[in-house]
Amino acid sequence: DEQLWMTWMDILNQVPNSVLWLVEWNPQVSRHLRYQASLHNIGPDRLFITKRKELVDHLLDIPACDLVLDNFLYGGGATSLNSLYGGVPMITLLGKKFSTRMSAVFLSTLGLTPLITSTKQEYFNLARDLARDQNLLKYYRELLRPSRIIRSPLFNVEAYTERYEEGLGLAWKRRVLGLPEDHIYIAA
């Protein structure tokens, strides 16, 4: 996505000494990304492109990040969960499709709604400001400390299972009563 790339380049230009950490899927694409970055005065050393790793090694690398920038077109899903579980704050842009709303659901569940943006300009401003403010980054990392996150509804499998079963029960009840399909809301 060209707009996402331009936003990331603008962030790199506004935040000295920052890097964009990407996973390499294809060496030719990596060369092209470095070339594209150079067109925006971003040196090749500012794109930290690593080879794919085993999941355990990938998870061990996550805490080295200061901030995760979610994708506009397809949210992080498992990558977002791994990052949050690893204690790294994430910024997302709330989209209209399921695939662009996953990270916002995760952040909302953790009570981190200030990290959810509704425009590309808000996304850029928040990323720039958060990257420049080590105290604020520390604050969000504290909110994501393991002792807190393990107890959150997002990672509490037993509580999730209970709520899911409750939802299935309500759906079945509607079906038995002959009611039309409708949204089912379960309190967290």
GROMACS elastic network, one bead per residue, 0.5 to 0.9 nm:
[ bonds ]
;  ai    aj funct       b0    kb
    1     4     6  0.53950   500
    1     5     6  0.63116   500
    1     6     6  0.87159   500
    1    71     6  0.88766   500
    1    72     6  0.79556   500
    1    73     6  0.74912   500
    2     5     6  0.50604   500
    2     6     6  0.60630   500
    2     7     6  0.85296   500
    3     6     6  0.50755   500
    3     7     6  0.61053   500
    3     8     6  0.86084   500
    3    72     6  0.86566   500
    3   120     6  0.85636   500
    4     7     6  0.50575   500
    4     8     6  0.62058   500
    4     9     6  0.86105   500
    4    71     6  0.71200   500
    4    72     6  0.64551   500
    4    73     6  0.86028   500
    4   120     6  0.84531   500
    5     8     6  0.50997   500
    5     9     6  0.61442   500
    5    10     6  0.85797   500
    5    37     6  0.88816   500
    6     9     6  0.50058   500
    6    10     6  0.60765   500
    6    11     6  0.85674   500
    6    40     6  0.86346   500
    7    10     6  0.50533   500
    7    11     6  0.61894   500
    7    12     6  0.86704   500
    7   120     6  0.78234   500
    7   121     6  0.85767   500
    7   123     6  0.85100   500
    7   124     6  0.63345   500
    8    11     6  0.50504   500
    8    12     6  0.62425   500
    8    13     6  0.86386   500
    8    20     6  0.78319   500
    8    69     6  0.84635   500
    8   124     6  0.79619   500
    9    12     6  0.50742   500
    9    13     6  0.61828   500
    9    14     6  0.86312   500
    9    20     6  0.88923   500
    9    37     6  0.69012   500
    9    40     6  0.66639   500
    9    41     6  0.87408   500
    9    42     6  0.73853   500
   10    13     6  0.50266   500
   10    14     6  0.61463   500
   10    15     6  0.86015   500
   10    40     6  0.82134   500
   10   124     6  0.78939   500
   10   128     6  0.88529   500
   11    14     6  0.50602   500
   11    15     6  0.60010   500
   11    18     6  0.85379   500
   11   124     6  0.66383   500
   11   125     6  0.85137   500
   11   127     6  0.70643   500
   11   128     6  0.57505   500
   11   131     6  0.88932   500
   12    15     6  0.52381   500
   12    16     6  0.68325   500
   12    17     6  0.80785   500
   12    18     6  0.59980   500
   12    19     6  0.68053   500
   12    20     6  0.75765   500
   12    42     6  0.73551   500
   12    46     6  0.79703   500
   12   128     6  0.84427   500
   13    16     6  0.66990   500
   13    18     6  0.86101   500
   13    40     6  0.80864   500
   13    41     6  0.77561   500
   13    42     6  0.71812   500
   14    18     6  0.89664   500
   14   128     6  0.67018   500
   15    18     6  0.57882   500
   15    19     6  0.89476   500
   15   128     6  0.64549   500
   15   129     6  0.87531   500
   15   131     6  0.68994   500
   15   132     6  0.66690   500
   16    19     6  0.87774   500
   16   132     6  0.88500   500
   17    46     6  0.77770   500
   18    46     6  0.68104   500
   18   131     6  0.81330   500
   19    45     6  0.77787   500
   19    47     6  0.56759   500
   19    48     6  0.64068   500
   20    46     6  0.62700   500
   20    48     6  0.58393   500
   20    49     6  0.80270   500
   21    46     6  0.84222   500
   21    47     6  0.61200   500
   21    49     6  0.57949   500
   21    50     6  0.75803   500
   21    65     6  0.83143   500
   22    47     6  0.73391   500
   22    48     6  0.61681   500
   22    50     6  0.64294   500
   22    51     6  0.88739   500
   23    48     6  0.83358   500
   23    49     6  0.54422   500
   23    50     6  0.50058   500
   23    51     6  0.58719   500
   23    52     6  0.60437   500
   23    53     6  0.89533   500
   24    27     6  0.66592   500
   24    29     6  0.79240   500
   24    30     6  0.64380   500
   24    49     6  0.57784   500
   24    50     6  0.56429   500
   24    51     6  0.51901   500
   24    52     6  0.64159   500
   25    28     6  0.89871   500
   25    29     6  0.76167   500
   25    30     6  0.79730   500
   25    51     6  0.74902   500
   25    52     6  0.72862   500
   26    29     6  0.53247   500
   26    30     6  0.64189   500
   26    31     6  0.89224   500
   27    31     6  0.63030   500
   27    32     6  0.86528   500
   28    31     6  0.51859   500
   28    32     6  0.62835   500
   28    33     6  0.86988   500
   29    33     6  0.61007   500
   29    34     6  0.86424   500
   30    33     6  0.50621   500
   30    34     6  0.62726   500
   30    35     6  0.86037   500
   30    49     6  0.72179   500
   31    34     6  0.51826   500
   31    35     6  0.62232   500
   31    36     6  0.86586   500
   32    36     6  0.60948   500
   32    37     6  0.85226   500
   33    37     6  0.60574   500
   33    38     6  0.85641   500
   33    47     6  0.83542   500
   34    37     6  0.50024   500
   34    38     6  0.62048   500
   34    39     6  0.88610   500
   34    42     6  0.81972   500
   34    43     6  0.76863   500
   34    44     6  0.55633   500
   34    45     6  0.88858   500
   34    46     6  0.88809   500
   34    47     6  0.68794   500
   35    38     6  0.50873   500
   35    39     6  0.66706   500
   35    44     6  0.79982   500
   36    39     6  0.52669   500
   36    40     6  0.71237   500
   36    42     6  0.86728   500
   37    40     6  0.52849   500
   37    41     6  0.66309   500
   37    42     6  0.50670   500
   37    43     6  0.69803   500
   37    44     6  0.74177   500
   37    46     6  0.87446   500
   37    47     6  0.80695   500
   38    43     6  0.57919   500
   38    44     6  0.71229   500
   39    42     6  0.72828   500
   40    43     6  0.87601   500
   42    45     6  0.82092   500
   42    46     6  0.64602   500
   42    47     6  0.81668   500
   43    46     6  0.55750   500
   43    47     6  0.75772   500
   44    47     6  0.56317   500
   44    48     6  0.81368   500
   45    48     6  0.66501   500
   50    53     6  0.85076   500
   52    55     6  0.89506   500
   52    58     6  0.80709   500
   53    56     6  0.80421   500
   53    57     6  0.61216   500
   53    58     6  0.57866   500
   54    57     6  0.54352   500
   54    58     6  0.61903   500
   54    59     6  0.87181   500
   55    59     6  0.60623   500
   55    60     6  0.85811   500
   56    59     6  0.51764   500
   56    60     6  0.63095   500
   56    61     6  0.88511   500
   57    60     6  0.50712   500
   57    61     6  0.64095   500
   58    61     6  0.52025   500
   58    62     6  0.65901   500
   59    62     6  0.53901   500
   59    63     6  0.80121   500
   59    82     6  0.69293   500
   59    83     6  0.80792   500
   59    86     6  0.72534   500
   60    63     6  0.68981   500
   60    64     6  0.83614   500
   60    86     6  0.82303   500
   61    64     6  0.57069   500
   61    65     6  0.77407   500
   61    86     6  0.89874   500
   62    65     6  0.57405   500
   62    66     6  0.89578   500
   62    82     6  0.78262   500
   62    83     6  0.61779   500
   62    86     6  0.60493   500
   62    87     6  0.82362   500
   62    88     6  0.73597   500
   63    66     6  0.74888   500
   63    83     6  0.77862   500
   63    86     6  0.56640   500
   63    87     6  0.64499   500
   63    88     6  0.62619   500
   64    88     6  0.85545   500
   65    68     6  0.71861   500
   65    83     6  0.88003   500
   65    88     6  0.66549   500
   65    89     6  0.89963   500
   66    88     6  0.62691   500
   66    89     6  0.72961   500
   66   131     6  0.76513   500
   66   137     6  0.73462   500
   66   141     6  0.87917   500
   67    83     6  0.89639   500
   67    88     6  0.58630   500
   67    89     6  0.53017   500
   67    90     6  0.57034   500
   67    91     6  0.76818   500
   67   127     6  0.81329   500
   67   130     6  0.82387   500
   67   131     6  0.72717   500
   67   137     6  0.78984   500
   68    80     6  0.81039   500
   68    83     6  0.73119   500
   68    84     6  0.89442   500
   68    88     6  0.68091   500
   68    89     6  0.62239   500
   68    91     6  0.63501   500
   68    92     6  0.86873   500
   69    89     6  0.88768   500
   69    90     6  0.58277   500
   69    91     6  0.52530   500
   69    92     6  0.65462   500
   69   123     6  0.87907   500
   69   127     6  0.75859   500
   70    74     6  0.82601   500
   70    75     6  0.59782   500
   70    76     6  0.61435   500
   70    80     6  0.76560   500
   70    90     6  0.68297   500
   70    91     6  0.59766   500
   70    93     6  0.73202   500
   70   103     6  0.76075   500
   71    74     6  0.57052   500
   71    75     6  0.53521   500
   71    76     6  0.68219   500
   71    92     6  0.72815   500
   71    93     6  0.78629   500
   71   100     6  0.79953   500
   72    75     6  0.66385   500
   72    92     6  0.75382   500
   72    93     6  0.61660   500
   72    94     6  0.81360   500
   72    95     6  0.74057   500
   72   100     6  0.65688   500
   72   120     6  0.86377   500
   73    95     6  0.79351   500
   73    97     6  0.88975   500
   73    99     6  0.73429   500
   73   100     6  0.59284   500
   74    77     6  0.84254   500
   74    97     6  0.89147   500
   74    98     6  0.87417   500
   74    99     6  0.51183   500
   74   100     6  0.51481   500
   74   101     6  0.84604   500
   74   102     6  0.87444   500
   75    79     6  0.86680   500
   75    80     6  0.76957   500
   75    92     6  0.78480   500
   75    93     6  0.87603   500
   75    98     6  0.87400   500
   75    99     6  0.56575   500
   75   101     6  0.67035   500
   75   102     6  0.60305   500
   75   103     6  0.59655   500
   75   104     6  0.87306   500
   76    81     6  0.77693   500
   76    99     6  0.85216   500
   76   100     6  0.85124   500
   76   102     6  0.73605   500
   76   103     6  0.64025   500
   77    80     6  0.52641   500
   77    81     6  0.64128   500
   77    82     6  0.87015   500
   77    99     6  0.81781   500
   77   102     6  0.61359   500
   77   103     6  0.65428   500
   77   106     6  0.89640   500
   78    81     6  0.50092   500
   78    82     6  0.60149   500
   78    83     6  0.84784   500
   79    82     6  0.50754   500
   79    83     6  0.60927   500
   79    84     6  0.86198   500
   80    83     6  0.50985   500
   80    84     6  0.61595   500
   80    85     6  0.84448   500
   80    90     6  0.75437   500
   80   102     6  0.85358   500
   80   103     6  0.62314   500
   80   106     6  0.80021   500
   81    84     6  0.52148   500
   81    85     6  0.59394   500
   81    86     6  0.83414   500
   81   103     6  0.79797   500
   81   106     6  0.73549   500
   81   154     6  0.89381   500
   82    85     6  0.50827   500
   82    86     6  0.59617   500
   82    87     6  0.87173   500
   82    88     6  0.89196   500
   83    87     6  0.64442   500
   83    88     6  0.54229   500
   83    89     6  0.74792   500
   83    90     6  0.75972   500
   84    87     6  0.50768   500
   84    88     6  0.52829   500
   84    89     6  0.63018   500
   84    90     6  0.71933   500
   84   106     6  0.85624   500
   84   107     6  0.85147   500
   84   144     6  0.67322   500
   84   149     6  0.83987   500
   85    88     6  0.75016   500
   85   144     6  0.72223   500
   85   145     6  0.83230   500
   85   146     6  0.72635   500
   85   149     6  0.69264   500
   85   150     6  0.82495   500
   85   155     6  0.85127   500
   86   144     6  0.78843   500
   86   145     6  0.82916   500
   86   146     6  0.79090   500
   87   140     6  0.83987   500
   87   141     6  0.55596   500
   87   142     6  0.78502   500
   87   143     6  0.81389   500
   87   145     6  0.58117   500
   87   146     6  0.71942   500
   87   149     6  0.84863   500
   88   137     6  0.88095   500
   88   140     6  0.79158   500
   88   141     6  0.60258   500
   88   144     6  0.71017   500
   89   112     6  0.89020   500
   89   115     6  0.80125   500
   89   137     6  0.73920   500
   89   140     6  0.60436   500
   89   141     6  0.62667   500
   89   143     6  0.89325   500
   89   144     6  0.74990   500
   90   103     6  0.83981   500
   90   107     6  0.81056   500
   90   115     6  0.66902   500
   90   116     6  0.86233   500
   91   103     6  0.84932   500
   91   104     6  0.86957   500
   91   107     6  0.88226   500
   91   114     6  0.87627   500
   91   116     6  0.60335   500
   91   117     6  0.73970   500
   91   123     6  0.69908   500
   91   126     6  0.76779   500
   91   127     6  0.69127   500
   92   100     6  0.86507   500
   92   101     6  0.84864   500
   92   103     6  0.64661   500
   92   104     6  0.64553   500
   92   107     6  0.87387   500
   92   115     6  0.65977   500
   92   116     6  0.51726   500
   92   117     6  0.60729   500
   92   118     6  0.85567   500
   92   123     6  0.69650   500
   93   100     6  0.75930   500
   93   101     6  0.79854   500
   93   103     6  0.85946   500
   93   104     6  0.76567   500
   93   115     6  0.87320   500
   93   116     6  0.59635   500
   93   118     6  0.56051   500
   93   119     6  0.66011   500
   93   120     6  0.69332   500
   93   122     6  0.83798   500
   93   123     6  0.62742   500
   94    97     6  0.88969   500
   94   100     6  0.63413   500
   94   101     6  0.55676   500
   94   102     6  0.87217   500
   94   103     6  0.82463   500
   94   104     6  0.62694   500
   94   116     6  0.64796   500
   94   117     6  0.60345   500
   94   118     6  0.53843   500
   94   119     6  0.78532   500
   95    98     6  0.78874   500
   95    99     6  0.80959   500
   95   101     6  0.56722   500
   95   104     6  0.89467   500
   95   118     6  0.76324   500
   96    99     6  0.84450   500
   96   100     6  0.65950   500
   96   101     6  0.70426   500
   97   100     6  0.53329   500
   97   101     6  0.64001   500
   98   101     6  0.51490   500
   98   102     6  0.64274   500
   99   102     6  0.60831   500
   99   103     6  0.87922   500
  100   103     6  0.74114   500
  100   104     6  0.81440   500
  101   104     6  0.52315   500
  101   105     6  0.63870   500
  101   106     6  0.89213   500
  102   105     6  0.51996   500
  102   106     6  0.64736   500
  102   107     6  0.88056   500
  103   106     6  0.50271   500
  103   107     6  0.61637   500
  103   108     6  0.84994   500
  103   116     6  0.84965   500
  104   107     6  0.50761   500
  104   108     6  0.59628   500
  104   109     6  0.84700   500
  104   112     6  0.88730   500
  104   113     6  0.75998   500
  104   115     6  0.83264   500
  104   116     6  0.60180   500
  104   117     6  0.87987   500
  105   108     6  0.50880   500
  105   109     6  0.60914   500
  105   110     6  0.86462   500
  106   109     6  0.52045   500
  106   110     6  0.63887   500
  106   111     6  0.87731   500
  106   112     6  0.85265   500
  106   154     6  0.67421   500
  107   110     6  0.51244   500
  107   111     6  0.62290   500
  107   113     6  0.59359   500
  107   114     6  0.87101   500
  107   115     6  0.72402   500
  107   116     6  0.73324   500
  108   112     6  0.55449   500
  108   113     6  0.51581   500
  108   114     6  0.89083   500
  108   115     6  0.89477   500
  108   116     6  0.82060   500
  109   112     6  0.75217   500
  109   113     6  0.85372   500
  109   152     6  0.76554   500
  109   153     6  0.66207   500
  109   154     6  0.60257   500
  109   188     6  0.84041   500
  110   113     6  0.81235   500
  110   143     6  0.86741   500
  110   144     6  0.84280   500
  110   149     6  0.75786   500
  110   152     6  0.64455   500
  110   153     6  0.74574   500
  110   154     6  0.67790   500
  111   114     6  0.84613   500
  112   115     6  0.58751   500
  112   116     6  0.76587   500
  112   140     6  0.83337   500
  112   143     6  0.85304   500
  113   116     6  0.52925   500
  113   117     6  0.84776   500
  114   117     6  0.75341   500
  115   123     6  0.85873   500
  115   126     6  0.76875   500
  116   123     6  0.79704   500
  117   120     6  0.75879   500
  117   121     6  0.86497   500
  117   122     6  0.56846   500
  117   123     6  0.54727   500
  117   126     6  0.80781   500
  118   121     6  0.85452   500
  118   122     6  0.66954   500
  118   123     6  0.75095   500
  119   122     6  0.51831   500
  119   123     6  0.63019   500
  119   124     6  0.87143   500
  120   124     6  0.61681   500
  120   125     6  0.85754   500
  121   124     6  0.50715   500
  121   125     6  0.60689   500
  121   126     6  0.84912   500
  122   125     6  0.50521   500
  122   126     6  0.59402   500
  122   127     6  0.83785   500
  123   126     6  0.53127   500
  123   127     6  0.60608   500
  123   128     6  0.85104   500
  124   127     6  0.52070   500
  124   128     6  0.60369   500
  124   129     6  0.84622   500
  125   128     6  0.51939   500
  125   129     6  0.59668   500
  125   130     6  0.83536   500
  126   129     6  0.51324   500
  126   130     6  0.57897   500
  126   131     6  0.82547   500
  127   130     6  0.52480   500
  127   131     6  0.59278   500
  127   132     6  0.85199   500
  128   131     6  0.52714   500
  128   132     6  0.62923   500
  128   133     6  0.87849   500
  129   132     6  0.51737   500
  129   133     6  0.62058   500
  130   133     6  0.51132   500
  130   134     6  0.73421   500
  130   135     6  0.88522   500
  130   136     6  0.64534   500
  130   137     6  0.62253   500
  131   134     6  0.69886   500
  131   136     6  0.87397   500
  131   137     6  0.73102   500
  132   136     6  0.88504   500
  132   137     6  0.87333   500
  133   136     6  0.54347   500
  133   137     6  0.63736   500
  133   138     6  0.87043   500
  134   138     6  0.60286   500
  134   139     6  0.85439   500
  135   138     6  0.50114   500
  135   139     6  0.61860   500
  135   140     6  0.88178   500
  136   140     6  0.63733   500
  136   141     6  0.85914   500
  137   140     6  0.52438   500
  137   141     6  0.61414   500
  137   142     6  0.85644   500
  138   142     6  0.60884   500
  138   143     6  0.86871   500
  139   142     6  0.51211   500
  139   143     6  0.64728   500
  139   144     6  0.88706   500
  140   144     6  0.64004   500
  140   145     6  0.88684   500
  141   145     6  0.63119   500
  142   145     6  0.51407   500
  142   146     6  0.89495   500
  142   148     6  0.87535   500
  143   146     6  0.88809   500
  143   148     6  0.70065   500
  143   149     6  0.77919   500
  144   147     6  0.83514   500
  144   148     6  0.65366   500
  144   149     6  0.57317   500
  145   148     6  0.56183   500
  145   149     6  0.61791   500
  145   150     6  0.86357   500
  146   149     6  0.51538   500
  146   150     6  0.58929   500
  146   151     6  0.86649   500
  147   150     6  0.57137   500
  147   151     6  0.69708   500
  148   151     6  0.55722   500
  148   152     6  0.65707   500
  149   152     6  0.50438   500
  149   153     6  0.84334   500
  149   154     6  0.78836   500
  149   155     6  0.69832   500
  149   156     6  0.89379   500
  150   153     6  0.83300   500
  150   154     6  0.82378   500
  150   155     6  0.57408   500
  150   156     6  0.67069   500
  151   154     6  0.82532   500
  151   155     6  0.68619   500
  151   156     6  0.61159   500
  152   155     6  0.57414   500
  152   156     6  0.60645   500
  153   156     6  0.50003   500
  153   157     6  0.78318   500
  153   159     6  0.67867   500
  153   160     6  0.68416   500
  153   188     6  0.70787   500
  154   157     6  0.78759   500
  154   160     6  0.77481   500
  155   158     6  0.89922   500
  155   159     6  0.89105   500
  155   160     6  0.82122   500
  156   159     6  0.55744   500
  156   160     6  0.62202   500
  156   161     6  0.87026   500
  157   160     6  0.50287   500
  157   161     6  0.60427   500
  157   162     6  0.86412   500
  158   161     6  0.51423   500
  158   162     6  0.63307   500
  158   163     6  0.87895   500
  159   162     6  0.51283   500
  159   163     6  0.62952   500
  159   164     6  0.85744   500
  159   188     6  0.84942   500
  160   163     6  0.51626   500
  160   164     6  0.60102   500
  160   165     6  0.85173   500
  160   188     6  0.84292   500
  161   164     6  0.50165   500
  161   165     6  0.60339   500
  161   166     6  0.84684   500
  162   165     6  0.51850   500
  162   166     6  0.61561   500
  162   167     6  0.86906   500
  163   167     6  0.62210   500
  163   168     6  0.86961   500
  163   186     6  0.65185   500
  163   187     6  0.78757   500
  163   188     6  0.74928   500
  164   167     6  0.50647   500
  164   168     6  0.62743   500
  164   169     6  0.86039   500
  164   186     6  0.83107   500
  165   168     6  0.50382   500
  165   169     6  0.61163   500
  165   170     6  0.86620   500
  166   169     6  0.50310   500
  166   170     6  0.62776   500
  166   171     6  0.86713   500
  166   186     6  0.75559   500
  167   170     6  0.51093   500
  167   171     6  0.61722   500
  167   172     6  0.85826   500
  167   184     6  0.66079   500
  167   185     6  0.75726   500
  167   186     6  0.66101   500
  168   171     6  0.50407   500
  168   172     6  0.61145   500
  168   173     6  0.85373   500
  169   172     6  0.51117   500
  169   173     6  0.61155   500
  169   174     6  0.86861   500
  170   174     6  0.62591   500
  170   175     6  0.86421   500
  170   184     6  0.73835   500
  171   174     6  0.51905   500
  171   175     6  0.62992   500
  171   176     6  0.87696   500
  171   181     6  0.80435   500
  171   182     6  0.85719   500
  171   184     6  0.73533   500
  172   176     6  0.61527   500
  172   177     6  0.85732   500
  173   176     6  0.51343   500
  173   177     6  0.61416   500
  173   178     6  0.85548   500
  173   179     6  0.85944   500
  174   177     6  0.51632   500
  174   178     6  0.61472   500
  174   179     6  0.50597   500
  174   180     6  0.72411   500
  174   181     6  0.75168   500
  174   182     6  0.87638   500
  175   178     6  0.50927   500
  175   179     6  0.59501   500
  175   180     6  0.75173   500
  175   181     6  0.78602   500
  176   179     6  0.76854   500
  179   182     6  0.85172   500
